[in-house]
Amino acid sequence: MRRRPRWVLAAQFTGLGWYIAAAIVAPTLLGVWVDGKVGSAPLFLLLGLLLGVVVAFYGTYKMASGYLGGGSPEGRD
């Protein structure tokens, strides 16, 4: 298996961090907006937050499983 340069790994994990942040923040802000339109206090905020955390966890697991298992995240080498 070919080793990747450190800067490539750093860029990939930086992208992973941005993915986590976007996956949590976007549905949460959407929930705040829907709550403002509908007037249903924190219901959609909490649903958006829960959805964001689930999506972030699942996506992070799928992306990082290649590194944890020793394989590549793109597929088989």
C-alpha positions in Angstrom: 0.0 0.0 0.0 1.3 3.4 -0.9 1.7 6.0 1.8 0.1 9.4 1.3 2.1 12.6 2.0 1.2 14.2 5.3 -0.2 17.3 3.7 -2.7 15.2 1.8 -3.8 13.5 5.0 -4.1 16.9 6.8 -6.2 18.3 3.9 -8.5 15.2 4.0 -9.0 15.4 7.8 -9.6 19.2 7.5 -12.3 18.4 5.0 -13.7 15.9 7.4 -13.9 18.6 10.1 -15.7 20.9 7.7 -18.1 18.1 6.8 -19.0 17.5 10.5 -19.5 21.2 11.0 -21.7 21.7 8.0 -23.7 18.5 8.6 -24.6 19.8 12.1 -25.0 23.5 11.5 -27.1 23.4 8.3 -30.0 21.4 9.5 -29.9 23.2 12.9 -30.2 26.6 11.2 -33.0 25.2 9.0 -34.8 24.1 12.1 -34.5 27.5 13.6 -35.9 29.1 10.4 -38.8 26.6 10.3 -39.5 27.3 14.0 -39.6 31.0 13.2 -42.1 30.5 10.4 -44.3 28.0 12.2 -43.9 29.3 15.7 -43.2 25.9 17.3 -40.6 26.9 19.8 -37.6 24.5 19.8 -39.2 21.5 18.1 -37.6 21.8 14.6 -34.4 23.2 16.1 -34.0 19.9 18.1 -35.1 17.8 15.1 -32.6 19.6 12.9 -29.8 19.1 15.5 -30.6 15.5 15.9 -30.7 14.9 12.1 -27.4 16.8 11.8 -25.6 14.8 14.5 -26.8 11.5 12.9 -25.7 12.5 9.4 -22.4 13.8 10.8 -21.7 10.6 12.7 -22.7 8.3 9.8 -20.7 10.3 7.2 -17.7 10.5 9.5 -17.8 6.8 10.1 -18.0 6.0 6.4 -15.1 8.4 5.5 -12.9 7.4 8.4 -13.5 3.7 8.2 -10.9 3.4 5.5 -8.3 4.8 7.7 -9.3 2.9 10.8 -9.5 -0.5 8.9 -6.2 0.1 7.0 -7.8 0.4 3.6 -8.4 3.5 1.5 -11.6 5.5 1.8 -12.1 5.5 -2.0 -12.3 1.7 -2.2 -9.9 -1.2 -2.7 -6.4 -0.6 -3.9 
